Structures are given as C-alpha cells and as structure tokens.
Amino acid sequence: MPRSTQRGYQPITDWTAGFYPGSLWLTYEYTKDKELLKKAAHATSLLEADKDFSHDHDIGFIMYCSYGNGYRLTKNPAYRDILIHSSKTALKRYSPK
C-alpha cells in the first residue's frame, strides 16, 4: 500500500495499510466519482488477508479505515463479514493478565 512519497509502498500488514483505501473511500464520499469507488473497492480487497492478522493491535487501523468506510458507504455485506471476522481476530489478543 502506498504510504507517502518518502516511505513509498509498505506491506499490507503495516499499521498504515488501511489509510490509502480509507482515503479513497472518503474522497469517493465527497465526490461521488465512480472511478474512485472502483479504486477504493480494489485497494480494500487487497487487505482481506489482514482479517487474520493477530500479531499486534494495528488490525483496527488496517481494517476499519478500509473495510469500515467501505461498509459505511456501500452496505456491502461482505465488508461487514470481514469486519466481524477481524474483530474476532483482534479479540484473540486479549489476556486477562
């Protein structure tokens, strides 16, 4: 995922990976540009594998910015399902200690 002109592309597990698709979703919301809708959906789909990313707490940043905004704007049930799956993945990090 693109991060910045200085940092270039980062792996999909980078904590900022959801920001690019999230920005596309927000720009689509403002402009209603159908090309942005397609780009947002495509960039979001690249993060699906992160639904099982349990190595740290960053799954929230990754998934909510992308799939969360996608679901909010499209009501696509597949996005909702991935968000729920991601939430369950995040819960695996809970420790009563």
Stockholm file with secondary structure:
# STOCKHOLM 1.0

chainA/1-97         MPRSTQRGYQPITDWTAGFYPGSLWLTYEYTKDKELLKKAAHATSLLEADKDFSHDHDIGFIMYCSYGNGYRLTKNPAYRDILIHSSKTALKRYSPK
#=GR chainA/1-97 SS CEEETTTEECCTTSTTTTHHHHHHHHHHHHHCCHHHHHHHHHHHHTTGGGGGCCSSTTHHHHHIIIIIHHHHHHCCHHHHHHHHHHHHHHHTTCCCC
#=GC SS_cons        CEEETTTEECCTTSTTTTHHHHHHHHHHHHHCCHHHHHHHHHHHHTTGGGGGCCSSTTHHHHHIIIIIHHHHHHCCHHHHHHHHHHHHHHHTTCCCC
//
